[in-house]
Amino acid sequence: MRLFVAICILMMGGSATAMYSPSSGVVDLTPSNFQREVLNSDAVWIIEFYAPWCGHCQRLVPEYTKAAQALSGVVKVGAVNADEHRSLGGQYGVQGFPTIKVFGLDKKKPEDFNGQRTAQGIVDAAMRAAREKVNAQLSGKKSGGSSGSPDDVIELTDSNFEKMVLKSDDFWLVEFFAPWCGHCKNLAPHWQKAATELKGKIKMGALDATVHTVMASRYGVQGYPTIKFFHKGEVGNYDGGRTASDIVAWADDKAAANLPPPEIVQIPDNAILTSACKRSIPSVSLQFLPHILDCQSKCRNNYIEILSRLGDKYKQKMWGWVWSEAMAQPELEQALDIGGFGYPALAALNAKKMQFALLKGSFSESGINEFLRDISYGRGRTAPVRGAELPAIQEVEAWDGQDGVLPEEEDIDLSDVDLDDLDGEAHEEL
């Protein structure tokens, strides 16, 4: 058997470069570069620990490569030949292949990837980790921050459950646990950390189902831990992962799914754009719609309806959506290189980095969706905002929702003009 394994390793080259080519986007990680590339970097990493002879690892290659290319410039993707570098695999408790771990906010405590082994599943996990880090940095937290407080997990009982959970307008995540359950004990620090991170947005509780059997029985709890969500009469099963980042991401997505679609707001003054930039992570979608005389109310409303549908589709991204009439904000258009492609036009702006990307395809629902999808995965070419900052917005009158009307021509009164005198002056000049 050892001889067979050795032959397989030799045939495959025995290194990550055989599994993943340099052009794949997957970084070959070894004990000599792991500290420098992963642990000492600010980047979020998703890392596969594999063995060259592993059939599951070989079948994962195309999906993992696809994910690496999609995440290029956003999240780092690496691979460790854990059969060759056993010390590195052993350091992170690797016992089977492939094992995928996410090195995100706390590099000292990488989290196991338990999602689907598809490009989309890997990308989703990576983006959740990246979003967790961005949100932590936005709130002033540093990598490797607080493990969470047990005080943030609300103790629930048969006597307080109805009042606190069922009659509440808040979104609740409730763990039904047993004190002797090993899985419950493993979940506890993650549950506490998630409760701390979600504090003020989502309430998280825990109910000892071995003591408070009335509620456990009502909701069909048969195993531990069982996690359910409660929101305004709706009850459902939690189907996410068991790490803090998984719980936070699932809860954020679930809460965002219940949000109304973002409003598509006109930019009549500086305050609107500034507000959209401050509350948006990471992008603002800026639309420049044709002048009302070129595209009357029905035409303009059609564009706004398309943007509203896309805003609803991407509302979990928490982007801002604003629009301006063509040439109403010439300095802003110049800063974003608007005008070269005509109207309507769209720019996705990262206000923090002062970088933007322009829609160069069709300004249609499918064309904009494809553009925004690439933006959400960190793809697409970006450029710096001209002048390195947004210009001041000119105050304009907000659109009243009506059709445009040409200005009335001024009537010229010729009754006081003596045409004979004008004729005489013309002759004298000749």
Secondary structure, DSSP 8 states (H G I E B T S, - for coil): -HHHHHHHHHHHTSSHHHHS-GGGS-EEE-TTTHIIIIITSSS-EEEEEE-TT-HHHHHHHHHHHHHHHHTTTTSEEEEEETTT-HHHHHHTT--SSSEEEEE-S-TTS-EE--S-SSHHHHHHHHHHHHHHHHHHHHTT--TT-----GGGSEEE-TTTHIIIIIT-SS-EEEEEE-TT-HHHHHHHHHHHHHHHHTTTT-EEEEEETTT-HHHHHHTT--SSSEEEEEETTEEEE--S-SSHHHHHHHHHHHHHHTS-----EE--SHHHHHHHHHH-SS-EEEEEE--TTTS-HHHHHHHHHHHHHHHHHTGGGT-EEEEEETTTSHHHHHHTTTTTT-SSEEEEEETTTTEEEE--S-SSHHHHHHHHHHHHTT-S--EE-GGGS-----------SS------------TT--HHHHHHHHHHH-
